[in-house]
Amino acid sequence: MDGKARGVALLVAGAFFMEILDATVIAPAAPHIAADLGVEPVSVNVAITAYLLTLAVLIPISGWLTDRYGARRVFTAALTVFTLASVGCAVAVTLPMLVGTRVLQGAGGALMVPVGRLVVIRTTAKTDLVRAIAYLTWPALAAPLIAPALGGVLSTYASWRWIFLINVPLGLAALVLAHRLLPDVRADRPRPLDRRGFLLIALGTAALVAALETVAGPDPRWPLAVTLLVPAAAALGAATAHLRRATHPLVDLSIFHVRTYRATALGGSTFRAAITAIPFLLPLLFQLSFGWTAAQAGLVVIALFLGNIGIKPVTTPLMRRLGIRTVMLGSVLASAACLAGIAFLTAATPLLVTLTVLLLSGVFRSTGFTIYNTIAFADVPPARMTSANTLMSTIQELGAGLGVALGALLVRLGETFTGTPFRVAFLALAALLILPAIEAFRLPTTAGNVITGRTAQPPRPAPRAS
């Protein structure tokens, strides 16, 4: 992997970090934002939802825009919008102004990350893909753990406006690097825009994300969530039927016939949902059940981050020595065991034991994310890479949102039926990992060998469905 390719991967990783950071950094600053804008703290949730909804709606069109206008132009335009919108968020003086600038932020984030990742996977040789994906994985591991602490510290000791202003120097530096490093990937013959497919997917994903947000917040609104799920199911069902018969579909669903891609899209998204819920639930467990302060809880959760980072140098050698299937299955099963271990932690558990369980959970979280991100496009033909990347980006965004909502739902069910709500939630999440474990077990032992250097020739891709 040469220096320019490494620079492109790091550039996209930085953009990915900003996008994830801004999805989660507002929550701990909500009371300060509300006091400054003269609204109730719960009202600030609309700024979070607006950002996530915009991401969900616009990600599906990112592939078509890249083919039509070129990756460099779309990426730099998206990065410019994201950076300017961050300034708008920082100077907002009313809640509607904050929500409007958050929508613009979401528009930038929805395009810059999928487009940047598409450039990486289309310009990187299969044998270098493991290293490139490793760079793209760390933001998903680090940002959700850093954001709560960063948002809390800045809003408490400086101003909540700084949680947006920190994007400005990062965005400006990224713009300079993008003009120098990013190749102008585009299609020779751009396909026409599938307007019906886009509208159906946008409506379905927007309704689904809105439904998830109504139950993930501090004041769940179940009737509204159920009401939103009806149009979500109808629109996504109609979108599936349309995409299967369209001549030029917005995304090509036949890509699911590629086994390694399907394992990532289905099993990997389930794994992501379960694992994403952990940093959301742990601070609540420590504060509500253990009686710890927010500072104590935040410091202990750092053990997850240390596990994420500590295993990074040996993840690639593990894949090369043991094979992707073995490491994937081991990561899923070990993550389930860690979830079960967390379920039985109590305030009386020695701190060293708690830290060890969280450290191990972070280790297998990291190896699992890296494995799934690496193998996702291992057997996808180059001609179908744009559609595969667009579909994967949409699925991953929904999977991450589902994890937080599912965690909140499981805790509330545990409160209703048992006296140990967090134990119920963590054990249920562990049981959920049965699906990715089955998907991993069904993979051939040679899966992904070409990208880890275990074989010289890639397996033949599955034929496109007629």
N, C-alpha and C positions, 0 to 999 in steps of 0.2 A: 504494500500500500504506500504510494508515493506521498510526498509532502502536500501537494495540492489536494489530493483526494482526502487526506486526513484533515486539511483545513476546511473543506466543504462539510465533512461530517461534523466537525466541532462547531461550525457556524450554524448548522441546522439544529444541533443539540442545544446551543444557546437560545435559539428561537423557541424550541420546544420547552425549555426551562421557563422562559418568560410566560408562555401561554398557560402552563400548568400552575405556575406561581400565582398568576392573576385570577385563576379560577377559584383558589382557596384562601388567598391572603385577606380577603375582606371580612370573613366571618369573625375572627377575634377582634377586629377593629370596629365592628358594627355599633357598639354602644357609643364610641367616640364620634363616629360619623353621624349617628342619629342626633346626638346632643348638639353638634355643630350645625346641622341642617334643620334642626327644630322639628324632628319627627320621632315617632316611636322606634325603638331598636328593631322590632320585628319587621318594620316597613323596609328596612335596608335589604332584606332578603330579596326584594324584587330586583335589585342591582346584580345579585349573584345569578338569579334565574335568567335575567335578560342576557347575560354573557353566555351562559350555557346553552340557552335556546338558539342564539345566533350561531354558535359553533355547530350545533346539531343540524341546523337548516342549511348552512353554506358548505360544510365539508363535502357533501356528495357532488357538488359542481366543480370542485377543485381540479379534478382530473381533466375535465373537458376544457376548462380555462387554460390549463397548462398546454394541452395539445393545440389549442387555437392561438394563443398569444405568446407562448414560450415561458419556460420556467423562470428565467431571470427577471423578465418583466413582471410576471405575476407575484413572485416572491418579494421583489423590492417594493412593489406597490402595496402589498399586504403589510410589509414591515413598516413602511411609511405611515400607513393608516393606523397601525397598532401603536406606534410611537406618539403620533399626534393625538390619538384618542387618550393615551395615558396622561398627556398634559391636560387634556380636557377634563378628565376625571379629577386630576389634582386641583384644578381651579373651580370645580363645580360648587355652586352656592345654593342649589336647590336639589331635591331628590330627583325630579324629572330630568334635570340637566345631567346628573350623575348617571341615571339609567340610559339616557341617550348616548352618552360617551362610552358607556359600557357596551352598548350594542355595536358601536364602531370598533371597539377593542375586539369584540368577539368576531366581527367580520375579518379583521386582520389576522387574528389567530387561526380562524378556520381555514384560511388559504395558505399562510406561510409555512405551517408545519407539514401538512400533507404534500405540498408542492416540494418543499425542501427534502423530505424523505424520499419522494419519487426520484429526485435527481440523484440521491445517494445510491439507491438500489439499481437504477438504470445505468449508472456510469461506473459502478464498482464490479470488478471481476468476482465470480462466484467464490473463488478461493480466498478473496480478501473480505468477503461479506461479514464474516464473524467479527472481525476487528471493527469494521465500520458500524455495524449494529451495536456493538458494545458502547460506542460513543453516543449513539442515539438513545440508549437505554437509561443512562444515569439520570437524566432529568426526571423521568417518571418515578425513579426511586428516591431521589433527593428532594424534589420540590414539595411533595405533599407533607414531608416531615419538617422542612425548613419553614414553610409558609406560615403555619400557626404561630411559631415563635417570633418570626420576623414581623408579622402583622401586629402581634401583641406588644412587642418591644417598641416599634416605631410609633404606634398610636399612643402608647403610654408615656414614653420619654421624649418624643419629638412631636410629630403630628401625623395623623392618618394620611395626610396628603403625600407624605414621603413614600408610602407603599406603592404609589403610582409613578412618582418622579424618578425612582431608581431605574425605571425602564428606559428613561431618556438617554443616558450615556450608553447603555447597552444597545439600544436600538440604533443610535447614530454609528457606533462602532460596527455593528452588524451590516448596516447599509454600505459602508465603505468596503468591507470585506466581500459582501455579496457582488458588488460591481467588479471586483478583482478576481474572485474565485469561481463564481457560479457559472457553469456552462449553460447555454441557452437550449435546453432540452425541449423539443416540441415534436409534434407529429408531422410527417411529410404531407399527409392528406387528412386534415382534421375532419372528424365525423360530425354530422349535424347534431345540434343540441336536442336531446330527448326531453322536450319541455314537459310532457305529461309525466314521464318518469320522475323528473326533478320535483314537480309540484306534489306528486303523491308521496315521495320519500320525505320531502320537506315537511309536509303536513303531518305525516305519521310520526317522524322522529321528534318534531316539535311538541306534539301532543303527549308522546311518551315521556320526554324529558320533563315537561311541565307536571305530568302526573307523579313522576318520581320526586320532584322537588316539593310537591305539596305534602308528602309524607315524611320527607327527610328533615324538614325544618322543625323548630321547637314547638310549633303549634300545628300538628298534622290535621289536614282537612280531608278525611276519607271520602265523603260523598263527592267532592270535586275530583279527587283522584280517580275514583271509579268512573265518573262521567267522562273524564278525559281519556281513559283507556279504551272506551268504545270507538271514538273516531281514530285513535291511534291504531287499533287492531284493524279497523276497516280500511284505512289508508295504506297501511303496510301490506295488508293482504292484497289489495288492488294493485299496489306497486309490484309485488312479486309476480302476479299474473301478467301484468303488462311487460315487465322486464324479460320474462321468459319468451314472449312472442314478438317483441319489438325487433325491427331490423337493425337499428343502431341504439341499443339500450344504454342508458346513462352508466350503469354498471352491469357487468357480465356475470350473472349468477352461475353460469356453467363452470366458473372457476372453482366451485366447491367440489368438482370431481377430482381436483388435485388433492391427494390425501394429506400431504403435509400442510397445505393451505387450510384445509378443512379442520385439521387438528388444532391449528392456531385460532381460527375464527370461532369455533365452537368451544373446544376444551380450553383454549387460551383465554377467551373472554370470560368464561366461568371462573377460571383461576384468578383473573384480574379482578373480577367483582368481589370474590371472597377476600383476596389479599388487600384490596383497597379499603375494605371496611375496617381493617385492623387499626391503622393510625387514627381513624375516626372514633372507634369505640374505646381504645385504651385510655385516653385522657378522661373520658366519662367514667370508666370503671375505677380509675385511681381516685378521682375526686368524689364521686357519689357513693361508692362502696367502701373505699379504703379510708376516706376522710382526708386525703392529701390536698395540699394547696395546688393551684394551677402551675406554679413554678416547679414544685416537686414532680408533678406528673409530666411536665414538658421535658425536664432533665432526664427522667428515666426512659422516656420514649426515644431519646437520642440513641439508645442501645440498638434500636432497629436500624438507624442510619449507619452506625458503626459496622453492623453486620453486612449491610448492603455494600459498603465500600471495601471492607476487609477481604471479602471473597473475590472481588473483581479480578485481581491479578491471576488467579488460578482457574477462573471459569473456562476460559478458552482451552487451556491444557486438559482440563477435565473432559470437555467435549471431544477433544481429539483422541484422548486415551480410551474413554469409556463409550463414546458414541452418544449422539444426541438423544436417542430414545431412552437409554439408560439414565442419563442425567435428568431428562424431563420427568420420567416416572419417579425417580428418587426425589426430585424437588417437590412434586405434587404430594407424595405420600409423607415426606418429612414436614411439609407445611401443614398438612392435616394434623400430624402429631403435635406440632407446636401450638396449633389452635386449641387442641384438646388440653395441652399443658397450661395455656393461658386461662382456659375455662376454670381450672381448679386452683388458680392463684388466689390468695386471700391477703388481708392486711397483716396477718401473722406470718406469712411466708418470708423467709430470710431474703433480704434485698439482693444478695448475690445470686440466689436461685432465680428470682424474678428477672434480673438483668441477663442471666444466662439464657433463659427461655426466649427473651426478646431478641437477644443477639443472634441466636440460632434461627429464629423466625426471619430476621433480616437477611441472614445468609441465604436461606432457601427462597425467600422472596426475590432476591437478586438473581440467583441462578435460574429460577423459573421465568422471570421476565426476559432475561437475556436469551434463554433457549427459545422461547416462543417468538420473540422478535427476530431471531436469527433464522429460524426454519420457515417462517411464514412465506417467504418468496423464493425458497431454495429451488423449487421445481416449477415455478411459474415461467412460461415462455416470455421472452422480451416483448413480443407484440401485445401481450395481455397484461403487462405490468401496470400500466396506468389505471385500468379498471380495477385490478386486484388491490392496488394501493388505496384507491378511493374507498372501496368497500371495506377494507380492513380498518381504515381510519375512522369510518362511521361506526363500525361495530365496537372498536375499542373505546371510543368516546361514550357510547351507550353503556358498555360494560362497566366503566369506571363510575358513571352516575348511578347505575343499578346497585353497585356495591355499597355506597353510602346509604341509599334508600333502604336497601335490604337489611343492613345493619340496624338502622333505626327501627324498622318494622319488627325485627326479631327481638329487640330489647323490649318493645312495647307488648309483644305477645307474651314474652317471659314475665313481664310485670302482671299481666292479666291472669295467667294460669299457674305461675309458680312464684316462689319467693326469691329466686336466684335468676333474675332476668339476663344478666351478662353471661352467666354460665350457659344458659339456654342458647343465647346468641352465638357464642363462640363454638359450641358443640354443633349447632346447626350449620355454621359455615364450614366446619371440618367435614361434615357429612356431604356438603355440596361438592366437595372436591372429588367425590366418587366419579363424576362425569369426566373431568379432565384426566383422571387416572385411567379410566377405560379407554379414552381416546389415545392416550400415550401408549398403553399396552398393545393396542391394535396396530400401531405403526410398525413397519418392518424394521429389523435391526440395522439395516443399511440407510435408513432415512437421514438425509442431510449430510451423508458422508463426504460428498464432493465439496461442500463449503467448509468442512472442518479439516480437509486434507487427508481423509482416510482412504479415499479412492480417487482414481484419476478421471473417471468419466461420470457425468451426471446420469441419473436414471431417466428413462424416456418419460416425458410428461403424458398424462392421461389425455386422450383425444377430446376435442371440444364437442360438447353435446350439440346435436342438430336441433 
